[in-house]
Amino acid sequence: MTRLLLTGNAAAAWGARLAGAEYFPVFPITPQTEIIETLGQWIDTGEMEGRMVTLDSEHSMITAAGAAAAAGVRTFTATSSQGLLYGMEMLYTVAGWRVPLVMVNVSRGLSAPITLEPDHNDILAARDSGCLILHAATCQETVDALLLATRIAEDQRVRLPVIVNLDGFYLSFTREPVTLPDASLVNRFLPDLDPGDYAFRAEKPVSEAVAVLGGGPYSYFRYEMHLASQAGATVFDEAVGDFQAIFGRAYEQVQTYRSDDADVVFVQMGSFATKAQDAVDRLREDGVKVGLVRPFLIRPWPGAALRAALGGKSAVVVMDQNLSMGMGGVLHSEVASVLYGHADMPPILMSAVGGLGGRDIVYDEYAALAHQALDAAKTGECPPPRLLYTENELREMRKFQAIAAVEALDEKEDGS
Amino acid sequence: MTKSSRFERMKDLPSAHLLGAGTAMCAGCGGLEAVKEVYDVLGKKTVFVNAAGCMTLSAVYPFTPFQGSWLYTAMASAPAGAQGVRDALDILKAKGRITDDDDLDVVVLTGDGSAYGMGLSATSGAIERNLDFLYLCYDNEGYGNTGQQTSGATPTGARTSTSTLGFTGDKKDLFSIWAAHDPAYVATVIASEPLDLARKIEKAAGLKGPRLILALSPCPTGWDYDPKDTVAIGHLAVKTGIWPLKEYIDGKITHTRIPHPRVPVEEYLKLQGRFKHLFEPKRDDATIADIQAHVDAYWAEVDREDG
């Protein structure tokens, strides 16, 4: 067993290496670049076998990755944020090709304004693409998720790309101790890629991704993708079972923390959920019965697992590190969609948006939300959604605005 | 010194064709004719990596006119798709998971909308990486599949559905842009000159690295003429000197056909509805002279360079 101190990015590179990826079409973007640099150095030094090619854009990168996967080669790539959106057309396209591509997205807030630190609007923009999504919260999970992703993507019942998501900076550049899966055991978990009918060979011509005319064939293929994605939940369960048997670490579609006997439960994904975990411990010390539910599997959306984890609770607070403009937190509505109409579901489902562009979410905010949720459970009235922002942050922002002289200009234009 | 070609005379061209009939292309499509002729030379041990355009509708589920393989990508990134397929086949060969017999030639198939515009970045990247592939652009001088809007390939004076008074800019010189990358091979072709086309494709097929073919593709629906005139218009494109047939290899440009004497450009223009406004109701001498002057200047430069 090898135990190393690794950044999230290095963990992702190790995951791709251990998973036996052999082709790496790449394009640099902060904060994922360290992943492709690490892989490139291993290839150059001969530590790892593989072929890396730098494309002209993420759009080209995802095209090349999908095409290589369609030709029957285990392919890995990585991007972030603007890159994911620049390649978004191809993300949908290669999912439609039904190819077992594995990709890492290192989350970063979207432009404008352009920024570097994380939130989840990038990965959630891919939620309808047909790609399966796993969201890692730690460096250990990142390595393990890449092995799981490869196995799930290549399962004949799924045959869809899988994206492993991790948060930029907070996880990508944070070193944590990681137990590397034993390379000699990986083959027991992950057999060689069997391309099946998916391959380009002279003796066996195939036409892939041809046009369809009319809604009948189109709907058929799109429904097939949806059903294959849903089958991913079963395949995930099998994979984590085998993973635990071989490597000893257990995963579930939805990771829970002290939620079994909790009255109030936070729902949050990604590495910021570890802040919620810390808040849960501190609130528990004060006798507040809170817990955390953290979806690890984002697509397919684990509805049954969420109902099992949240059923019977007095109140749920969904912490969204994203913002759907004009609607609110994306996970809040996704959680609501799988709870509504089922028996014994929590009567209070609060929404809080925080952590945009790497903004911290502090203990006091978790505590205030937990107490508000307990009050709401008593009155039966759900408070309106909250956009987390402190007075201090606003004061700092006002200083910036004074320097930028935005307010002064506005006043002149108003004639006031 | 050119190597001898198996296409010495017209009768050497294949008489049986590989590309199936019954595609959704328009009657008289000059692009489809070019694809057919190219395919006859390349053969079916090919995978066509297609970008969005008219030819995307050649393979509509569950039919395909190709006897080899096909992968539709998107409008901008067919060369990147070719990169992925080529690299994958090379990896599989190197690891002994496929034999040389299973290998395929990778062919990008795009229209001018992709080639001159949003696909140019991906094409440039593929050339700079020295990708071993053949690139075929059927150039019908507009976004043909959506009803002939102005593209980077639209020539001066042409009326399109977004330049209803005639395009006032110049056609982009894609041949020179490609050649500036110094790829293994660049050539212009036209289906109405099948012998010239076959020799160039044969030459390209015998080379390694990026090989790019630009096929002017008369388009009855986009250029507004009777489908029976596709070949005649193609002949005039060459005889007027508007479409120079040439190739770039080893840093040198060679014209494979030098029209002499050149037919006046208006003989080419007046057959096409897209240039009708240059003749009716009032003749636009200035624009016609401008187009002629542009062609004359091109050939004067060729003469000067050839000494």
HADDOCK unambig.tbl for C-alpha pairs under 7 A between the chains (distance, minus, plus):
assign (segid A and resid 55 and name CA) (segid B and resid 125 and name CA) 6.65 0.50 0.50
assign (segid A and resid 56 and name CA) (segid B and resid 121 and name CA) 6.65 0.50 0.50
assign (segid A and resid 56 and name CA) (segid B and resid 122 and name CA) 6.11 0.50 0.50
assign (segid A and resid 56 and name CA) (segid B and resid 125 and name CA) 5.69 0.50 0.50
assign (segid A and resid 59 and name CA) (segid B and resid 77 and name CA) 7.00 0.50 0.50
assign (segid A and resid 60 and name CA) (segid B and resid 77 and name CA) 5.39 0.50 0.50
assign (segid A and resid 60 and name CA) (segid B and resid 80 and name CA) 5.08 0.50 0.50
assign (segid A and resid 60 and name CA) (segid B and resid 122 and name CA) 6.48 0.50 0.50
assign (segid A and resid 61 and name CA) (segid B and resid 80 and name CA) 7.00 0.50 0.50
assign (segid A and resid 63 and name CA) (segid B and resid 77 and name CA) 6.56 0.50 0.50
assign (segid A and resid 63 and name CA) (segid B and resid 80 and name CA) 5.85 0.50 0.50
assign (segid A and resid 63 and name CA) (segid B and resid 81 and name CA) 5.24 0.50 0.50
assign (segid A and resid 64 and name CA) (segid B and resid 80 and name CA) 4.94 0.50 0.50
assign (segid A and resid 64 and name CA) (segid B and resid 81 and name CA) 4.63 0.50 0.50
assign (segid A and resid 64 and name CA) (segid B and resid 83 and name CA) 5.85 0.50 0.50
assign (segid A and resid 64 and name CA) (segid B and resid 84 and name CA) 4.00 0.50 0.50
assign (segid A and resid 65 and name CA) (segid B and resid 84 and name CA) 5.96 0.50 0.50
assign (segid A and resid 67 and name CA) (segid B and resid 81 and name CA) 5.28 0.50 0.50
assign (segid A and resid 67 and name CA) (segid B and resid 84 and name CA) 4.90 0.50 0.50
assign (segid A and resid 67 and name CA) (segid B and resid 85 and name CA) 5.38 0.50 0.50
assign (segid A and resid 68 and name CA) (segid B and resid 84 and name CA) 4.31 0.50 0.50
assign (segid A and resid 68 and name CA) (segid B and resid 85 and name CA) 4.93 0.50 0.50
assign (segid A and resid 68 and name CA) (segid B and resid 87 and name CA) 6.99 0.50 0.50
assign (segid A and resid 68 and name CA) (segid B and resid 88 and name CA) 5.03 0.50 0.50
assign (segid A and resid 71 and name CA) (segid B and resid 85 and name CA) 5.95 0.50 0.50
assign (segid A and resid 71 and name CA) (segid B and resid 88 and name CA) 6.08 0.50 0.50
assign (segid A and resid 73 and name CA) (segid B and resid 88 and name CA) 5.83 0.50 0.50
assign (segid A and resid 200 and name CA) (segid B and resid 69 and name CA) 6.82 0.50 0.50
assign (segid A and resid 201 and name CA) (segid B and resid 102 and name CA) 5.00 0.50 0.50
assign (segid A and resid 201 and name CA) (segid B and resid 103 and name CA) 6.30 0.50 0.50
assign (segid A and resid 201 and name CA) (segid B and resid 104 and name CA) 6.84 0.50 0.50
assign (segid A and resid 202 and name CA) (segid B and resid 45 and name CA) 5.29 0.50 0.50
assign (segid A and resid 202 and name CA) (segid B and resid 101 and name CA) 6.93 0.50 0.50
assign (segid A and resid 202 and name CA) (segid B and resid 102 and name CA) 4.52 0.50 0.50
assign (segid A and resid 202 and name CA) (segid B and resid 103 and name CA) 5.86 0.50 0.50
assign (segid A and resid 202 and name CA) (segid B and resid 104 and name CA) 5.78 0.50 0.50
assign (segid A and resid 203 and name CA) (segid B and resid 102 and name CA) 5.99 0.50 0.50
assign (segid A and resid 205 and name CA) (segid B and resid 68 and name CA) 5.01 0.50 0.50
assign (segid A and resid 205 and name CA) (segid B and resid 69 and name CA) 4.70 0.50 0.50
assign (segid A and resid 206 and name CA) (segid B and resid 69 and name CA) 4.77 0.50 0.50
assign (segid A and resid 206 and name CA) (segid B and resid 70 and name CA) 6.46 0.50 0.50
assign (segid A and resid 207 and name CA) (segid B and resid 69 and name CA) 5.24 0.50 0.50
assign (segid A and resid 207 and name CA) (segid B and resid 70 and name CA) 4.44 0.50 0.50
assign (segid A and resid 207 and name CA) (segid B and resid 71 and name CA) 6.05 0.50 0.50
assign (segid A and resid 208 and name CA) (segid B and resid 70 and name CA) 5.91 0.50 0.50
assign (segid A and resid 208 and name CA) (segid B and resid 71 and name CA) 4.85 0.50 0.50
assign (segid A and resid 208 and name CA) (segid B and resid 72 and name CA) 6.69 0.50 0.50
assign (segid A and resid 209 and name CA) (segid B and resid 71 and name CA) 5.91 0.50 0.50
assign (segid A and resid 209 and name CA) (segid B and resid 72 and name CA) 5.33 0.50 0.50
assign (segid A and resid 210 and name CA) (segid B and resid 59 and name CA) 5.73 0.50 0.50
assign (segid A and resid 210 and name CA) (segid B and resid 60 and name CA) 5.71 0.50 0.50
assign (segid A and resid 210 and name CA) (segid B and resid 61 and name CA) 5.99 0.50 0.50
assign (segid A and resid 210 and name CA) (segid B and resid 72 and name CA) 5.99 0.50 0.50
assign (segid A and resid 211 and name CA) (segid B and resid 56 and name CA) 6.88 0.50 0.50
assign (segid A and resid 211 and name CA) (segid B and resid 57 and name CA) 6.55 0.50 0.50
assign (segid A and resid 211 and name CA) (segid B and resid 59 and name CA) 6.46 0.50 0.50
assign (segid A and resid 211 and name CA) (segid B and resid 60 and name CA) 4.74 0.50 0.50
assign (segid A and resid 211 and name CA) (segid B and resid 61 and name CA) 6.02 0.50 0.50
assign (segid A and resid 212 and name CA) (segid B and resid 60 and name CA) 5.44 0.50 0.50
assign (segid A and resid 212 and name CA) (segid B and resid 61 and name CA) 5.26 0.50 0.50
